[in-house]
Amino acid sequence: MGRKNRNVNKFAQRKREKREQEKNPQAKPAEDTRKPYEDIVRENASFEEYYKAQKVCPDEEWSQFMSALKENLPTAFRITGSKCEANALMKIVKSEYFSDILNMKLKVEGHEEEEIKPVNLPWYPGGLAWQLRVSRTDIRRSEALYKLHNFLVAETAAGGVSRQETVSMIPPVVLQVQPHHKVLDMCAAPGSKTAQLIEFLHADEDKMPTGFVIANDVDNSRCYMLVHQAKRLNSPAILITNHDSAVMPALTISDPKNPESTKPLKYDRILCDVPCSGDATLRKNPDIWLKWSTGNGNNLHGIQYRVLRRGCELLEIGGRLVYSTCSFNPIENEAVVHRLLQETGDSVKLVDVTGELPGLKYKKGMTYWRPASKDMVFYEKYEEVPEKWQTVVRPQMFPPSPESADKFNLDRCIRILPHQQDTGGFFVAVVEKVAPLPWEKDEKDQKEQTDNEKTISKPEPPKKRRRMGGYREDPFVFFSGDQEDVFPCIKEFYDLKEDFDPTCLLTRCHLGKKKNIYLVTPTVKDVVQRNDKSIKIINTGVKTFVRCDNKNMTCPFRLSQEGLQSISHCIGPKRRVRILKEDLILVLQNDDPSNPPEIKQFSDHTKALVKDFATGSCILEYKDDELDLTLVGWRGVHSLRAYTATPDTVHYLRLLGADYSKYDVNKFKKASDVPEAVPEPQAMDTNCAKEEDTV
């Protein structure tokens, strides 16, 4: 018998394995059989048979429904950002881009020339959302639309535009988020809906929201997609968590009536955009044609219900929850909602929100459907289901009886079909909690019962902590207060107001130099500090200060553009420069860090302002009747420059009506026909610490 735990020579082990493979060669892995989207035949007989039988679409509209599904999805986007910037960008979009393409005809694949008609979505707040009759691929491949493509790419990177499927925008709109709401996005990745929730949370630009958004996803790797979205949102009121939403833990927060004690965290708004078969996204994901089957929806019904049920448990009485899928299947949609309504009795109700979506074309929710097994046999009642299919077709999947259908109000659900307004498909149900759920006990009685159990029973052994997958996250270390080692110099240099709370600043390390400093709101700080042991927090806060060890700086931290909007109102006049328009354009157009604009190039107005200005990071401000811009600047010994990334630079130049042609490259022209490319901006100072984008 061989020795246990003997040391193994890994190098020798690899050599042995290599020799073994040479003696017994393994069969080559099967070739990748995936097809380019253009080569996929957009047909599936089972799909057509199933949905015809379910009557998801009236018979007279069936051919339109199927024709629309086989077309590529149109492009859609929303204008985002502050009100003044959004309004200015909207004017530019209409005058500079839409006017050029209004009467343009474009030949797209498989069609004759068609007009590109920009359509404003009437149901989206502020008229900020648009849809174009061409797909993203058409825009990318058409030279006639290269400027529009450049605009969408640059503004998406800068956060001025968010590209998102039209119907995907609906759930956050009907959720009706207000700045004071505690919001939970249960299945948040990749984050386009989360972005909308944050935008609505920050609707009052004059004040920091007292609410917050917790964006959760079960997939650790997809959580980092949320982190990327959060960097564009620049909000101190977001937490990104990694947990199975079907068993989302109950968190606690401080009780406003008694700050020394805690109370369970109940959410005012919950978005429950659950994992689904995705067959309503066939226009965007044609590969679903190849793998669609009836079993997909049946397999997901259980997890969808558990997520929805947990969402209702975490919802505050009087709160609103939106359940949504990108599936046509009633087993994933109405059947899940019906199951919830059956089990919760009168404690929750469906809300009719059609009045909140003016101009939206939709079908009412279904009140009758038939579950089917994988062999495409439909059943009217569970008793008809053969034993071999009873684990696939469950009793809870069946519709309400005709005599009880009216009390559930399933017709208040919304179904969007692709042929109605040239979109993808979607299902939305809005739920309001009007009373505690039947299985929820009064908190006082529950506490008394727990206290009694502690008295009678023996103490339980400590529970093991749940093992969490993915990377081990760095800690969240909050500043202790005014005496935190680096805070006094930051406070003095940036002339911070006395009411600024330094305990809302945090870093991601216990020891060593503080590199990046983040800012959160007081409510987010409370959630993090009270719950960091019970849930895996991936990211929170907005980067506000970045270490910049420069011999010319009296403070070793510069401002970050990401957190500027959140900290700007706390910074005093000592580090602010109210710059003229021509000077701001000069700063932005001369963004080569090795050759910054010298002070002598500026107007007398700006020269006077910066004459005795200490070197280092500062705020550049510009304001007129339409625009109110703030960006991070840098006062050098003999120069003044902006500390903005290229997309932000293009964004500001566009808003100011200045020339940004050097960035608007026509990729269809040969390199020899285009002026020499401008190098990407480097860090402002070679001695300045490089920003970490992985946090």
N, C-alpha and C positions, 0 to 999 in steps of 0.2 A: 504493500500500500504506500502510495507516495506521500511525501511530507506535505502537511498543510501550511498555507501562508508562506510558501517559499518565495524568494525573490525571483522575478522573471526578467530575463534580459530581453527588453522590448525589441532591440535591433535584431537579435537572433530569432525572436518570435516572428517578426515580419518576414525574414528570409525563409523560414520554414513554411509560412503561409503562402509565399510566392511560389516555392517549389511545388507545394500541394496543388495550387491553381494550375501550374503548367502540366502536372500529371493528369488532373481531372478538370479540364477546361469547362467553365460554365457556359450555358447557352447564352447567346447575346440577348440583351433585353429587347423587347418588342419595339419596333420603330414607332416614333410619335405619329399617331394617326390623326392628330388634330388638323383641321382645315382652316385656311384663311376665311374670314367672314364672307368675303365675296364669293367663295366657292360653295358655301353651304346652301343646299336646296331647302328653301323655307317652307317645308311641308311636314306634317305629322298626322297621319290618319287617325290615330288614337286621340290626339288632342281635339281634332274636329268632332269626332264622334262623342267624346265626353262632354264637351261644352255645348254642343247642340242639344244633347239629352238634358243637360242642366238648365237650358234656356237662359243662359247668362245674357243673351242678346235676342231681341225680337227677330223672328224669322225673316221679316222684310228687310232687316238691316244686316243680316248675316254676311252677305257678300261684301258689303262695305267694311264690316268688322275684320274679316279675313284679309281683305286687300290692304287695309291700313297696317295690320300686323306684319305684313311682308315688306313694308317700306322702312327705310332708315329713319331714325328718330330726328326730328328737327332740333336745332340748337336753341337753348334757352339760357338766360342769365338774369341776375338781379344787380341793381346798383346798390352799393352798401356804403358804410362810413358815416361821418357826421352829416347833419342835415344840410349844411351849407355846401360841403364838398359833394354830397350826393346830388343836390340840385344843380350845381355847376357842371358836374359830369353828365347829368341827364341832358342838359342843353347842348353839350359838346356831342354827345351820341346822336341826338336828333339832327343837329345842323351839319356835323362834319362827316358822320358815317352813314346814317340812314338816308340823308338827302342824296348821297351818291348812289345808293343801291335801290332806291325806291322804285325806279322804273327799269332797273337792270334785269336782264334775263340771263339765266345761267343754265347750261346744259349739264344735268347731273346724270349719274350712271343709270342707264335703262329708261331714260325719259327724254322727251323733247325739251326744248328750252322752256324754263319756267320762270315766272317773276319771283323775286325775293321780296316777300311782303313782311316787314317787321310788324308784329302784332303786340300791342300793349295788353297785358293780362288785367282785365278790369277788376278782378276780385283781390288782387294783391295790394296791400296797404300802400298808399302814396303813389300808386302807378309806377313803381320802381322795377317791375319785372317785365321782361320782353321775350318773345319767341320769334325765331326766323324760320322760314320754310326750307332751309338747307341744313344738312347734317354737319356735325363737327368735321367729318372727313372732307366734305365738299368745300368747307371754308379753308381747311388746311391745304387742299390741293389746287385751289383756284388762285391764279395770279391776280385776277381782277379783285379778289377779296383779301389780298395779303395785308393791307393796312388794317382791315377789321380784325384779321387774325392776330396781328401784332398787338393791337389794342386789347383784345381779350386776354392774351397771354400776359402782357405787362401789367394790366390792371388787376388781374387775378392774383399775381404775385404781390402786388402792392396792397391788396385788400380793398380796392375800389370797386371790384366786380366779383361776383361769385357765380360760377357756372354750375347750373343745377337743373335737373330734369323738371319740367313744368309741374307735373302732378306731385312730385316730391316736396314741393313748397307748401302744399296744402296743410298737412298736419300741424306744423308750428303756427300757422295763421289761425286755425280754429282753436288752438290751445289757449289763445288770448293771454299771453304772459305780460305781467306788469312788473315794474322795477322792484317792488317789495316782495315778489313771490319767491318761494323756495321751490326750485324746479329740479326734477329728476328725469334724465334721458336714459332709459334702461338699457337699450341696445344701440349705442350711439354711433359706432364707427360706420362709415368713414368720416362722418362729421358735418355734412352739409346742413342737416336739420339742426344740429347743435349750434352751428353758426347763426342760424336764424333766431334760435332761442336767446342767444347772447345779444344779438342786435336788438330784440324786443326788450330785453332786460335793461339795456342802456338807452331806452327811448328818451328819458329825461337827461339831456346832456349836461345840464347845469349841476346835477348832483350825482354822487356815487350811488349805485343801487344798494339797497339794504338787503335785497334777496341775493340768490346765487343759483348757479347751474351745476349739478353733479352729472357729468357725462360718463357713463359706465359702459364697459363692454367685457364680455367673457373671454375674448381672444386677446392674449397679451400682446401679440405683434400688431394687431389692429388698433390697440390703444395708442400706439405711437403715431398712427395716422391722425388720431385725435389731437395729439401733441402738436403735430404740424399745423393742423387747423387752428389750434389755440394760439399759435405764434402769430397768425394773421389777424386774430380777433383782438389781441392786445387787451384782454380783460383781467382784472384782479379778482373777479367774482366767479371763477370757474375752477372746479376740481375734476380731474380725470381719474377714474377708479377702474380696477380690474377685478370683476367678480361675476359669478353666475347670477344673472338677474332673477332667475326663478327662485333662488333662495337668498336674495339680497338681504344682508343683515340689517337689523333695526339699529339705527344710529341714535346718538343723544346730542342734545345741544343745551346751552345754559337756559334756565328758566328766566325770562325777563322780569317776572314778578319777584324772583328770589335768585339773584345771580350766583349765589353760593351753591345752589342745587341744580340738578339737571332734569330734563324731561325728554320723552321720546321725540325724535324728529319725524314729523309728518309733513308731507309735501303739498303745496298748494296746486301744483301743476305737474303732471307726469306724462311723458311721451313714451308710448309702448309700441315702437316700430319694430315688430318682432321678426326673427329669421323666418323666411318663407321660401316656397318653391321658386318664386320669381318669374312665373310664366307671363306676368303682365309686362315684363321688360324685354320681350322677344325682339322688339325693334332695336333695342340697344345691345342685347346679348343674343345674337342669332344662334349660338351654339346650343341654346336650350331646345331648339327644334330637334336636335339629334338625341337628346337624353330625356325628353319629357315622358312621364308615365303617371298613371293615377295614384301609384303608391307614394309619390313625393309628398302630396298634400296630406294623405292619411298619416304618414310617418311624423309629420311636424305638428299635427293637431294637439298632441299632448303637451309638448314643450311650450307651444304658443299659449295654451290655456294656463299653464302654471305661471308663466311670466305675467300674463294679464291679471290673474288672481293675486299674485304677490304685489303687483302695482296697486290694486284696489286696497290691499291691506295697509300699504304705506301712504295712502292718500288721505289728506285731511278731510273731515266732514265739511261739505260745501266746496271741495276742490274738484278740479276737472282733469280727466284722463282721456287721452286720445289713443285708440288702438288702430294700427294701420298695417297694411301689407301691400306688396307689389305683386299680388296674385289675384287671378280671377276666381279661384276655387272657393266655393261656399264652405267647404269643409275647413278651410283655413280662416274663413272670414265670419259669416253669419253663424256657423255652427259653434265657433269658439265664443262669440258674444252671447248667443242663446244659452250656452252651457253656464256661463257666468251669471246671467240674469236668473236662470233657474235656481242656482245655488245661493244667490245672495238675496233673493226675495225682493222686498221693497227698499232695501238699503242703497241700491244704486239704480239709476235710470238712464236711458238713452236720451240725448239732447238733440233736438232738431236745429242744425246750424246752417241750413241752406240760406237763411237771410244774411249770414255773415260772409257769403261768397257770391256777391252779385255778378251775374254774367257767366257763371260756371255752368257748363252743361254736364249732366250726370244722370244716372239711373238710380232709382230707390233701391234700398237693400232688399234682398230676396227673403220671402217667407216660406218658400218650399224648395226643396232640393232632394236629391237621392244619393246617398253614399254608394260607392262602387268598390269592388275588390279589384285586385291587380289584373284579373282576367276580363275586366270590363263588363262585369255583371252588376246591374243596379238593384238596390233593395229598397222596398217601401218601409219595412220595419225590421228591427233587429232579429226578431224570431225567424226571419227568412234566411239569415246569414248562416252558411254552412260552418261546421265546427272548425275546419281548417283556416277559415278567414276571420274567425272571431277575435283574433289578436290584432287584426289589421283594421277591420270595421268595428268600431266600438259603439255601445248604446248611446253615448253622449253626442255622437256625430249626426243624429237624426233631427229633422226639423220639428218644430212644435206642431201639435195636432191642429187641424183647421179651427176647432172651437176655441183653442187657447192662444192662437197666433196673435190676435189683436192686442193682448195685454203686454206683449213683449216689445211692441213698436219697432220691429226690425226694419221696417220701411224708413226709419229715420237714419239708417246707415246710408253712406254715399258710395256709389260705384261709378268710377270714371272709365269709360271705354275708349280705345284709341281713335276710333273714327269720328267721335263726337266733336273734338276740336284739335285733331292732328297731334295727339300726345301719346305717352305710354298709358298703361292701365294702372288703376289704384283702387284701394278700398280704405275707407275711413269710417270709424265709429267713435262718437264722442260720448263719454260716460261721466255722469256727475254723481258723487257720493252724497247721499242725503241723510244717512244714519249709519251707526256702527254695523259692521257685517255680522251676520248671525253667530259666527264663531268667535267674534271679538268680545272680550269681557270688559266690563267697566274697569278702568285702570285702578281705581281705589280698591275694588273687590279683589282684583288680581294681586295687588300688593299685599293685602291682608292675607290672602291664601298662601302666598309665597312666604310671608313671615311665619305663619302657622306651621308650614312644612319644615322650615328651618328649625323650629322649636322641637318638633316631634321626631323628625328623621335624623339619621346620622349625616354628618357632612360628606358631600360627594368628593371623590378625588378630583384634582384639577383637570380640566379638559385639555386635550392636546390642541395646540393652535393648528388651524388649517394650513396645509402646505400649499403655497401659492407658486404657480409656474412663472416662467419668464425670468427677466433680469432681476437681480436684487437691487432695489431702489436705494438711492442715497437718502439720508435722513432729511427731515425738514426741521431746521434749527432756527427758531425765532429769536430776534434780538431781545435782550433782557430789558432794554429801556434806554434812557438818555446816556447811561454810562457804558453802553456797549463800545468796545475798543475803537471801532472805526467811525461811530456815529457822530461824535462831537465835531470832527473836521468836516464831515459831509454837511451837517447842520449849519455850521458857520459859513462854509464856502458857498453853499447854495441858498443861504439866507432863508432856511425853512421856517415856516410859521410855527408859533409856539404851540398851536393846537394839533400839530402833526404827531401822530402816534407811532413812535419808532418800533413798538412791539408788533406792528403789522408787517415789518420787514423780516425777511428770512434768507438763509443761505442753505446750501445742500451739503455742508460739511461741519463736523464737530471741531476738527483740528486743522491747523495750517492756515494759510492766507485765505481770506474771503475773496473769491474771484468774481462771482456774479451775485448780485443782491436783488431779491424779488419782492414784490409788494402784493399783499392780499387785502381784502376788505376785513373788517372786524368779525363779520359773521362767518366768513370762510376760515379765518384763524381759529375761531371757536370750534368749528366742525373738525378741523385737522387735529387740534390738540386733544379733543375729547374722544377721537375715534381712530387714531392712527394704529392702534393695536388690533382693531376688529375688522379692518378692511384694508386692502392694498391700494394705496394712493400712488398713482404713477406720476402725476404732475399737478402743480397748482401755482398760481401767482403769475405776474407779468414781470419780465426782466426790466429793472428800473435803473440800477447802477452797475457799471462794469469796471473792474480794476484796470487802471491805466497808469502804470508806474513810469512817470515822465519827469525828468529833472526840472522842467519848467512849471510843474503843477504843485500847488500847495496842498491840494487834496488828491489822493491817489485813486479817485473814482470819477469816471465820466458818466454822463447821462446816456441812457439807451433809448433809441427811437421807439422801441416797442412799448415802453412804459411811460412815455412822455405825457400822453393825454391823462394818465391817472395821477401823475405827480405834479403836473404843471401848475395847477392852482395853488399848490403849497410852496412854490419857489418864489422868493422875493425879487425885488427889482434889481438887486446887485448882479444877477446873472441873466438878465433879459435884455435883448436888443430889439427895439421896434424898427424894423428895417423897411426901406422903401422898395417898391416893386422892382424897379430897374436893378437895385442892388441884390435883391433876392434872386433874380434871373441870372445876374452875373455869377453869384455863388454857385448856383445849380449847374450852369453851363460849363463852368470851369471846375470839373470834379476830379481832375487828375491830382492825386495827393502829393505827387512829387513837384507839382507846379501850381500851388494854390494862388488865388487872386490876392494881390498885395493890397494893403489898406489904402494906398495912394490911388488905386483904381476906383474907389467907391465915391459916392456923392459926399458933399460937405456935411450933409445931415448925419450920415452913418459914421463918417470920420470923427465927428464931434462926440458921438455916443461911445465909441470904442477907444477914444484917445487914452483914457486912464483905466481902461478895462483890464482886469487881471487875466493873464493867459489861462487857457483851459477850456473846459466844456461849458456851453451856455445854451440859451434858448433863443432862436431867431423867430421873431414874430412878424406877421404881416396881416393887415386888416383893411378891408374896404367895404363898400356897401353890400357886396355879395360873398366875399371870401373872408375867412378867419383861419389863418394857417399858423401852426407852430411846429418847428422842426429843430432837431439837435444841431447846434453849430459848434465851432471850435475857434477860439481866438488864439492864433499863433503869435509869435513875437512880432512878426511884420505882416501877418496875413489874417484873413477871416474866411472860413469855409464851412460847408454843410457836411454833417456826418450822416449821410443817408445812403442806403443801398441803391443800386441802379434802378430797380422798379419804382422805388419811392421818388427818385429824382425825375424820372419820366412822368410820373403821376403829377408832381407839383408843377413841372414845366407845362404840362397839358392844361392844367387848371388855370395857369397864369396866361395862357395864350401865347407862350414863347416857343421858340424853335427847338424841337427835339428830333430833328430829321436824322441826326447821326445814329440814333437808336432805332429808327424805323427802317430797317434793312429789308430790301426785297430779295428774299432767298431764291427767287426764280432766275435772277440775273447772275451771270458769271462773276467770279471774284474780280476779274480784271475790269469789269464795268462798274464796280462799286468802289467808292473811296475807301482807303485803308481803314480797317476796323479800329474802333477806339478801344483801348484796353479796359478791362473791368477795373472799377475803383478798388484800391488797396486799402489796408488799414490806414488810419489817418496819420499815425506816427509809428515809426519802426520800433520805438520803445514801448508802445502801447500794447497791453495784453490782448491777445486774440480772443474774440468771443467764442464761447462754446455753444454750438447749435444742437448738441445732443441732449441737453437737459430738458 
